[in-house]
Amino acid sequence: MPEVDNNVLVERLEGLTKLINEKFETNSDQHSKIEAQVVKTNGRVNSLEDWKNRIVGAIIIMNIVFLPIIFMVVNNWLR
């Protein structure tokens, strides 16, 4: 097996460093794209959750306020 001198090791390490840096740059670009999509999706989900919370609140108010009144009116009407 041939002996590896320092120049060969330095070249190999420089090559590895270059490959690792390219991978990090590619990864950084991909993360930027993913982050943009996540922000867009979170906005949609938040608006749907707000809408759902309004509906649930309306149902709760209807059950607390309107249903007892309706039951009282129907009960008085049936007597």
C-alpha positions in Angstrom: 0.0 0.0 0.0 1.5 3.3 -1.0 2.3 5.8 1.6 0.1 8.9 1.8 2.0 12.1 2.2 0.7 15.4 3.7 -0.1 17.0 0.4 -2.5 14.2 -0.5 -4.2 14.4 2.9 -4.5 18.2 2.5 -6.1 17.7 -0.9 -8.5 15.1 0.4 -9.5 17.3 3.4 -10.0 20.3 1.1 -12.3 18.1 -1.1 -14.3 16.9 1.9 -14.6 20.5 3.2 -15.9 21.6 -0.2 -18.4 18.8 -0.4 -19.7 19.5 3.2 -20.0 23.2 2.5 -22.0 22.5 -0.7 -24.3 20.2 1.3 -24.9 22.9 3.9 -25.6 25.5 1.2 -28.1 23.1 -0.5 -29.7 22.4 2.9 -29.9 26.1 3.7 -31.7 26.7 0.4 -34.1 23.9 1.0 -34.9 25.1 4.5 -35.7 28.6 3.2 -38.2 27.1 0.8 -39.7 24.9 3.5 -39.9 27.9 5.9 -41.8 29.9 3.3 -44.3 27.1 2.8 -44.8 26.6 6.6 -45.5 30.3 7.1 -48.1 30.2 4.3 -49.7 27.0 5.8 -49.7 28.3 9.3 -51.6 31.4 8.2 -54.3 29.2 6.6 -54.6 27.0 9.6 -54.8 29.9 12.0 -57.6 31.4 10.0 -59.5 28.1 10.1 -59.0 27.8 13.8 -60.3 31.3 14.4 -63.4 30.4 12.3 -63.9 27.2 14.3 -63.6 29.0 17.6 -66.2 31.5 16.5 -68.6 28.7 15.6 -68.0 26.9 18.9 -68.5 30.2 20.8 -71.8 30.8 19.0 -73.0 27.3 19.8 -72.1 27.7 23.5 -73.9 31.0 23.7 -76.9 29.5 21.9 -77.0 26.6 24.4 -76.7 28.9 27.4 -79.0 31.7 26.4 -81.4 30.8 23.6 -82.3 27.2 24.3 -83.6 27.8 27.8 -85.7 30.6 26.5 -87.1 28.4 23.7 -87.8 25.6 26.2 -89.7 28.0 28.4 -91.8 29.3 25.5 -92.6 25.8 24.3 -93.4 24.7 27.8 -95.7 27.6 28.4 -97.3 27.1 25.0 -98.0 23.4 25.7 -99.7 24.1 29.1 
